[in-house]
Amino acid sequence: SFGTDGDGLVIFGDGATITDMFVRTDGVAVLCGYLGSSAWVGRLTLGGLPDTSAPGAPQGFTTFAFPTGLVNPDGVRCAPGSVSSTYIGATVGGSAGASSDDFGVLRLNANMQLDAAFSGDGIAVLAELPASVNADRFRDIAVASDGGPVLVGNDFPSVAPQDSNSRGWEICALVADGSPRAGFGAQGCRSY
């Protein structure tokens, strides 16, 4: 049973802010969010306790830094890649500098460590080309039937303020190994 009468208080002790969660098919709850400028991930057992069984998260949680930094920490989202893997999506610093934020996605393996079978190092930073034109805001992540992540968010032209109505939608899609999905451009992204 989960906690007392299905209710429980879990204190991970690290000060993380949780922004999303899902329950895997095996009943384990996966929580995600941020701690400072890093993505944060934790797991709860069926009994509602921190899952300390993963070598990558001996306290039941761990953090990961995107190479270009986390831009909008409240927007960190997670989705199940399979019973044993987890995708984390976020808005990250852009490859073209401060005016060009991008979508970032990482995949963790069953041990709560970056999965090198995804994009070579477990992390992909995605932007529609040319990267200098857009400031993207990640909003959500889902997983396609073949196991690849699909990310969606807003696409802001660099000439318009981010609170203006001059924005479109951006969708980025990868296959399970982290390479761009066919039909979604060189980086795996399209704007509408």
C-alpha positions, -999 to 999 in steps of 0.1 A, spaced: 0 0 0 11 35 -7 18 54 25 -9 55 52 -44 51 37 -29 59 2 -15 92 14 21 99 22 46 127 27 80 122 11 109 145 19 138 140 -4 158 166 16 172 184 -14 148 213 -19 138 203 -54 106 217 -70 84 189 -86 67 200 -118 54 167 -133 51 130 -127 38 97 -141 33 62 -129 52 35 -148 34 3 -158 51 -15 -129 35 9 -105 66 30 -97 60 67 -96 85 89 -114 87 126 -104 105 153 -122 113 190 -118 143 211 -111 169 220 -84 186 252 -92 195 252 -129 195 214 -132 167 189 -141 157 168 -111 143 132 -112 131 110 -84 113 77 -80 89 63 -54 83 26 -47 49 10 -47 49 17 -9 54 54 -15 90 55 -3 120 69 -22 133 42 -46 170 38 -36 176 7 -57 190 25 -88 228 30 -88 224 65 -104 201 76 -76 211 60 -43 189 85 -23 159 80 -46 166 111 -67 193 126 -89 200 158 -110 212 164 -146 225 195 -162 218 203 -198 250 216 -215 234 250 -223 216 253 -190 179 252 -179 160 284 -189 125 278 -177 127 254 -148 89 254 -141 85 239 -175 104 206 -168 82 176 -179 87 139 -179 73 109 -198 78 71 -198 101 59 -226 95 22 -216 92 3 -183 128 10 -177 135 44 -192 124 80 -186 124 111 -209 128 146 -194 120 176 -216 128 213 -209 136 247 -223 173 251 -224 198 278 -234 201 281 -271 230 270 -293 229 305 -309 232 325 -277 209 342 -253 182 352 -279 177 316 -290 164 292 -264 158 256 -276 141 224 -266 162 199 -246 154 163 -239 173 136 -220 167 99 -215 175 80 -184 180 42 -182 167 19 -156 196 28 -133 186 65 -134 217 74 -154 220 91 -188 213 65 -215 241 67 -241 220 48 -266 200 80 -270 218 107 -290 253 93 -281 253 108 -245 217 107 -234 210 144 -241 196 161 -272 192 199 -277 168 206 -306 162 237 -326 146 245 -359 172 260 -383 183 287 -386 188 286 -348 194 324 -345 159 332 -356 138 317 -328 134 316 -291 116 284 -283 96 275 -252 91 238 -244 57 230 -231 52 192 -230 66 158 -240 50 125 -252 64 93 -265 55 79 -300 46 43 -304 82 34 -316 96 48 -283 109 82 -296 101 114 -278 79 141 -293 82 176 -278 59 206 -284 60 242 -274 60 278 -286 82 293 -313 88 330 -308 104 351 -336 135 369 -322 120 403 -333 89 399 -311 87 399 -273 78 366 -258 46 379 -243 33 391 -277 9 373 -300 36 368 -326 43 331 -318 37 298 -334 40 262 -324 70 241 -327 70 203 -327 102 182 -325 102 145 -330 130 120 -326 132 82 -330 142 61 -300 180 64 -307 178 102 -306 181 109 -343 156 132 -361 123 116 -372 120 116 -410 99 145 -423 107 168 -394 137 186 -408 174 183 -402 171 188 -364 138 169 -361 118 201 -356 91 220 -375 73 253 -367 37 261 -376 
